[in-house]
Amino acid sequence: APMTSLPLESLRAGGPSEGLHSLGGTCRPVLSCIQFDPSLEVAVRYAVGSTLVCDRLEEAKKVAFGDVDGNRHKVVTVDGTCIFKNGTMQGGQATVERRARKWDSK
């Protein structure tokens, strides 16, 4: 598969706004949940942007669809479900279980 290389010095990346730290519940910026080498901070900020993480899918949906603060957000859950700003969902525990069942029938 083709790969894209982005020089660190050319990246411009913000991070989550301060307001995203106070949405309540278990919701928090992904950037505050991961550890990384400080020399890679620009790359990590570029990769995760203002993505949020929530413990439960129900809460993640409310945050993603703007029920909490009136703005849509990209949100992931701790089980790997990703809810994009446009409303599509991908991955998570259901995907893992579906893939696992595929092997049960073989």
SEVO-46097 format. One record per residue (C-alpha): residue in one letter; residue number from 0; z, y, x. Coordinates in pm, 1 decimal, padded with zeros to 6 digits, always signed. Example, Ala and Ser with C-alpha at 12.3 -4.5 7.8 and 13.67 -1.06 7.14 Angstrom:
REM SEVO-46097
voza:koldren:zz:yy:xx
A:0:+00780.0:-00450.0:+01230.0
S:1:+00714.0:-00106.0:+01367.0
END
This chain:
REM SEVO-46097
voza:koldren:zz:yy:xx
A:0:+00000.0:+00000.0:+00000.0
P:1:-00073.8:+00351.0:+00125.4
M:2:+00219.2:+00552.1:+00254.0
T:3:+00275.3:+00925.4:+00258.3
S:4:+00461.5:+01084.1:+00544.5
L:5:+00634.7:+01417.7:+00493.1
P:6:+00766.3:+01600.8:+00801.1
L:7:+01129.7:+01702.7:+00750.5
E:8:+01063.7:+02057.9:+00867.5
S:9:+00804.7:+02106.5:+00590.7
L:10:+01031.9:+01995.2:+00305.3
R:11:+01187.7:+02253.0:+00077.4
A:12:+01447.2:+02101.0:-00147.0
G:13:+01719.8:+02242.1:-00359.5
G:14:+01990.4:+02037.4:-00508.9
P:15:+02169.1:+02013.5:-00835.8
S:16:+02285.1:+02344.7:-00978.1
E:17:+02657.7:+02403.2:-01003.0
G:18:+02640.5:+02364.7:-01381.0
L:19:+02544.3:+01998.6:-01342.4
H:20:+02882.1:+01926.8:-01184.3
S:21:+03060.4:+02022.9:-01504.6
L:22:+02873.1:+01831.6:-01777.2
G:23:+03180.6:+01616.4:-01836.6
G:24:+03230.6:+01248.7:-01897.3
T:25:+03118.2:+01022.5:-01615.4
C:26:+02805.8:+01230.5:-01549.7
R:27:+02762.8:+01362.2:-01196.2
P:28:+02478.0:+01452.1:-00958.5
V:29:+02341.3:+01154.4:-00764.2
L:30:+02369.0:+01364.9:-00449.0
S:31:+02749.2:+01360.7:-00481.6
C:32:+02753.1:+00978.5:-00506.2
I:33:+02568.2:+00881.1:-00190.6
Q:34:+02646.5:+00896.1:+00179.6
F:35:+02378.4:+00986.1:+00431.4
D:36:+02333.3:+01117.4:+00781.8
P:37:+02362.1:+01498.0:+00766.7
S:38:+02041.1:+01530.1:+00968.5
L:39:+01858.3:+01378.4:+00668.4
E:40:+02008.3:+01606.0:+00404.5
V:41:+01680.6:+01787.8:+00331.3
A:42:+01500.1:+01455.9:+00280.1
V:43:+01775.5:+01319.2:+00055.3
R:44:+01783.7:+01639.7:-00151.5
Y:45:+01404.5:+01619.5:-00181.4
A:46:+01422.6:+01255.0:-00294.4
V:47:+01700.6:+01281.9:-00553.0
G:48:+01662.4:+01644.8:-00659.9
S:49:+01882.6:+01720.3:-00956.9
T:50:+01896.4:+01360.2:-01084.0
L:51:+02224.1:+01272.6:-01252.8
V:52:+02410.1:+00941.9:-01279.6
C:53:+02623.5:+00821.1:-01571.5
D:54:+02827.8:+00504.0:-01607.9
R:55:+02699.2:+00407.1:-01953.6
L:56:+02357.9:+00416.0:-02117.3
E:57:+02484.5:+00589.2:-02433.3
E:58:+02616.9:+00882.2:-02231.7
A:59:+02305.5:+00889.8:-02012.9
K:60:+02082.1:+00921.9:-02320.1
K:61:+02283.4:+01216.3:-02452.7
V:62:+02263.3:+01395.4:-02118.1
A:63:+01895.7:+01310.2:-02061.0
F:64:+01783.6:+01432.5:-02403.0
G:65:+01975.6:+01761.0:-02388.6
D:66:+02253.1:+01681.8:-02635.8
V:67:+02517.6:+01792.7:-02384.3
D:68:+02385.4:+02125.3:-02252.8
G:69:+02054.2:+02186.8:-02429.5
N:70:+01845.5:+02088.2:-02124.2
R:71:+01663.4:+01765.2:-02049.8
H:72:+01758.9:+01585.7:-01728.0
K:73:+01649.6:+01283.8:-01526.6
V:74:+01943.1:+01042.8:-01547.6
V:75:+02013.9:+00699.3:-01402.2
T:76:+02291.7:+00462.5:-01501.2
V:77:+02498.8:+00257.3:-01261.8
D:78:+02313.0:-00056.1:-01380.0
G:79:+01980.7:+00098.7:-01274.4
T:80:+01835.1:+00224.4:-01602.4
C:81:+01636.0:+00540.7:-01536.6
I:82:+01570.9:+00791.2:-01815.4
F:83:+01305.0:+01045.3:-01727.1
K:84:+01284.4:+01398.3:-01867.0
N:85:+00989.0:+01298.0:-02085.0
G:86:+01205.3:+01034.4:-02256.4
T:87:+01066.9:+00719.0:-02097.3
M:88:+01313.5:+00458.8:-01976.0
Q:89:+01272.0:+00209.2:-01695.4
G:90:+01471.7:-00068.5:-01530.9
G:91:+01835.5:-00149.9:-01582.3
Q:92:+02030.0:-00460.4:-01676.8
A:93:+01789.2:-00564.4:-01953.0
T:94:+01502.6:-00574.6:-01701.9
V:95:+01706.2:-00787.2:-01462.0
E:96:+01804.2:-01030.8:-01739.5
R:97:+01443.8:-01055.0:-01863.6
R:98:+01320.7:-01135.0:-01512.5
A:99:+01597.2:-01392.3:-01467.0
R:100:+01504.0:-01569.3:-01794.3
K:101:+01146.8:-01601.4:-01668.3
W:102:+01272.4:-01850.9:-01412.7
D:103:+01479.6:-02045.9:-01667.7
S:104:+01162.9:-02170.9:-01838.1
K:105:+01011.4:-02304.5:-01513.4
END
